[in-house]
Amino acid sequence: MRVVVVGPGGAGKSTFARQLAAATGAQWIEIDKMFWQAGLTPLAAEEWEALQEETFGGDGWIADGDLGPFDALSARLRLADTVAMLDVPLWRCVWRSLRRSRERLDYWRWLLSWRRRYRPRLLEAVAACPDVELLVVRTPADQQEVIGALAASV
């Protein structure tokens, strides 16, 4: 099992990935903790690609994170067998983001433009990987259904 979890900020990617990891016994990997350096400085693109190749080479992992304009998603997709896209309402993401912490302006730009700008890019990237199964998760009930189905397949 090699699962990539993507979606806008505040969608619940980490919670979903943590629950999926607990249900399947797979390792949970938080992309944000790997990518962002001190002072929220992003890794250089070539470093990020190399780190992903090294980290996601084996089996039994669930990686949650969507870095928007900074991401090199194709490196994870080449190594994944499933993508879970959390496609939840914008109001829920905004509410959760406001409750969670103060965010920078670039975060809000990304969040508010995710559905129009980044979601189509993600869908194209997944479509370019014919061996990767896409699961679109829109509701809490969908989340539990996907977790149950993936746990049963282990």
N, C-alpha and C positions, 0 to 999 in steps of 0.2 A: 504494500500500500504506500503510494506516494501522492499526497494530496496537497494542492496549492489552494489556499483560501484567499480570495480577493474581494474587494468591495470598497465603498467609500468610507471615510473616517466616521466613526460612531455607529457603524452598521452592526457591530458585534462580532467581528472577525476573531478576535482573541478568545472571547468566551466560547464561541462555536468550536474553534480549533482545540481549545483545552478540553471541552466536553468530548469531542471526537477522539482525541488522544486517549482520554480515560476509558472510553468505550472500546477502543481497538488495541490499546497497548502500544501504539506507535509513538515515536518521539515527537514532541511538540517543539517547533522552532519558531521564534518570533523574529520576523524579518526586520522590524524596526530596531531591535537590539543589535542586530548584526550590522546594519547599514549606517545608522546615524552615529557619528563620532561626537566628541565633546563639543558643546556649543551648537548642537544640531547641524554640524557640518557633514555633508554627504560624502560617502566614499567616492573615489574616482571611478569612472565607468569600467575601466579595465580591471581594477581591483575588485569591484563588485561582481563582475562576471566570473573572475577566477575564484573568488570566495564561494560563490554559488556552486560552481562545478565541484569544488572540493567538499562542500557541506552536503550536497544533495546527490552524491554519487551512489549511495547505498539505498536499501529498502527500509520501509517502516518509518516514514516521517510525514508530518503534517506541518506545512509552513504557512503561517498566516501573515499577511501584510500586502499592502498595495501602496507603492511609493509614487504613484502618479507619474509626473514628468521626469522623476529621477530613476525610475525602475528600468531594469533590463530583464523583463519578464520571460523573454524567450529562453534564457538560460535555465530557469526553473521548469518551464513547460516542456522542454526537451527531455527532462528527467522525470516528469510526473506521469501518472496514469489517470488522475482525476483533478478537475478544477471545480471548486464550489464557489460560485459567485453569489455573494450576499447582495441582493438587489432590493433593498428596503426603502421605504419612503424617506424623502429628504427631511421632513419634519422630525422624524425619529433620530436621524443622524445628527441634526442640529441640536436637538434637545440633549442627547447623550454627550455630544462634544462640549456643550456649555456646562453641563454638570461635572464633566471629567476634569477639565483644566482650562487654563487660558491658552489659547492657540495663537500662532503667528498668522499674519495676514496671508501668507502664501498657502497655509493650510486651508483657510476659508475660501480662497480662490479655487483651490483644487476641489474641495468638498462641494461648493455650489455649482461647479461646472462638471462634476464627475459623470452624471448621467448623459449629458450632451456631448462631452468631449472624450472622456476616458473609457466609459463603458463600451462604446463602439470599437475602440482600439483593442480592448481586452477580448471582445468577441471575435475580432479578426485574428488576433494572435492565437486564440484557442482553435479557431477553424483551420488555421494553417498547420495544426498538429492533429492529424487524423486518428492517432492512437489515444488521444486524450478525451476522456468523457467529461462533458460539461453538465454540471448540476446547478440550476438557478434556484436560489433559496430566497423566498420573499417574505415568509411569515415564520413566527415561532413554531407553528405546526410543521412547516416544511423542514425547519432545522431538525426537529426531533425525528421526522421521517427519514431524512438523509443520514443522520447519525445511526439510526437503527439499521438502515439498509447497508451502510458501509461496515458497521460492526458485524453484521451477519455474514458479510462476504469474506471476513478474515479467517 
